[in-house]
Structures are given as C-alpha cells and as structure tokens.
Amino acid sequence: MEKTLNSERNLLFVQMLRDVRSAVGLTQIELADRLKIHQTEISRVERGIRRLDVLELHDWLEALSVPLVEFVVELDDRLLAMKVRNKQTRPGRR
C-alpha cells in the first residue's frame, strides 16, 4: 500500500478540505478559532503534512457546517473517478 501523505488520493482529500473552507468563507485562523486549535495545525493539514483521523474530520466539518456524510460521499465519488481515470491512462496489461 502506498504512503498516503503524498499520494494523489490524499492531495485530493486536502484540496477538498481547502475548497470547503473557502466556499464557507472562512480563513484558516477563523477555522482554527472554531476548533480551538492553532492556525498552524490547519495549515499543516491543508498542506498534507498532517493527517486527520475520522473524529477530527467530523469536528473539522462540523465547524464548517458541512455534514460528514455529504463530504465523504463527494470524496468517494471523486476517488472512484480518479481510479477509473488512472486505469484508463495506464498501458494495458495481459
């Protein structure tokens, strides 16, 4: 299994987190205030340096007023599309 921090899948995940935060109109500082953590922790997650566990993800999304299930369904859809795209771009194997 590939290391996940620098994987294409994790890059997609953190991009989605940044996009959701931006769409809600919050800065990293404002999100950090809501989560009662330092802004550098938000930055580390959004840069793919630090991973979130599922409970942290729940809290993160709750602070953004985004349902966990909604986010995960969208993530799953994008991961499946990525998988299909990657299979189509690889040379065929026999």
C-alpha positions in Angstrom: 0.0 0.0 0.0 1.3 3.4 -0.9 2.2 6.0 1.6 -0.8 8.3 1.9 0.5 11.7 2.8 2.0 12.4 -0.6 -0.5 10.2 -2.6 -2.8 11.6 -5.3 -5.7 10.5 -3.1 -4.5 12.5 -0.1 -3.9 15.5 -2.3 -7.5 15.3 -3.5 -8.7 15.0 0.1 -6.8 18.1 1.4 -7.8 20.0 -1.7 -11.4 19.3 -0.9 -10.9 20.4 2.7 -9.4 23.7 1.5 -12.2 24.1 -1.1 -14.9 23.6 1.6 -13.3 26.1 4.0 -13.0 28.6 1.2 -16.6 28.0 0.0 -17.8 28.6 3.5 -15.8 31.9 3.6 -13.6 31.1 6.5 -9.9 31.8 6.8 -7.5 29.3 8.4 -7.5 31.5 11.5 -11.3 31.6 11.8 -11.5 27.8 11.4 -8.8 27.3 14.0 -10.7 29.6 16.4 -13.8 27.4 15.9 -11.8 24.3 16.5 -9.8 25.8 19.4 -6.5 24.9 17.8 -3.7 27.0 16.4 -3.8 28.1 12.8 -0.6 26.2 12.0 -2.5 22.9 12.6 -5.0 24.0 9.9 -2.1 24.8 7.6 -0.3 21.5 8.2 -3.5 19.6 7.4 -4.2 21.6 4.3 -0.7 21.2 3.0 -0.8 17.5 3.5 1.8 17.4 6.3 -0.6 16.2 9.0 -3.5 13.7 8.6 -6.8 13.9 10.3 -8.5 10.9 11.9 -12.2 10.4 11.3 -13.2 12.1 14.6 -11.0 15.1 13.8 -12.6 15.2 10.3 -16.0 15.2 11.9 -15.1 18.1 14.1 -13.5 20.0 11.3 -16.5 19.6 9.0 -18.9 20.4 11.9 -17.0 23.7 12.4 -17.6 24.4 8.7 -21.3 23.4 8.9 -20.8 20.6 6.4 -22.3 17.2 7.1 -19.7 14.4 7.3 -21.7 12.1 5.1 -22.0 14.7 2.4 -18.3 15.3 2.3 -17.4 11.6 2.4 -19.9 10.8 -0.4 -18.3 13.5 -2.6 -14.8 12.3 -1.7 -15.8 8.7 -2.6 -17.2 9.9 -5.9 -14.0 11.7 -6.7 -11.8 8.9 -5.6 -13.7 6.4 -7.8 -13.4 8.8 -10.8 -9.7 9.1 -10.1 -9.4 5.3 -10.1 -11.2 5.0 -13.3 -9.2 7.7 -14.9 -5.9 6.2 -13.7 -6.9 2.8 -15.1 -7.7 4.3 -18.5 -4.4 6.1 -18.7 -2.2 3.1 -17.8 -1.0 0.9 -20.6 -3.0 -2.4 -20.8 -1.7 -5.4 -19.0 -2.2 -9.0 -20.0 
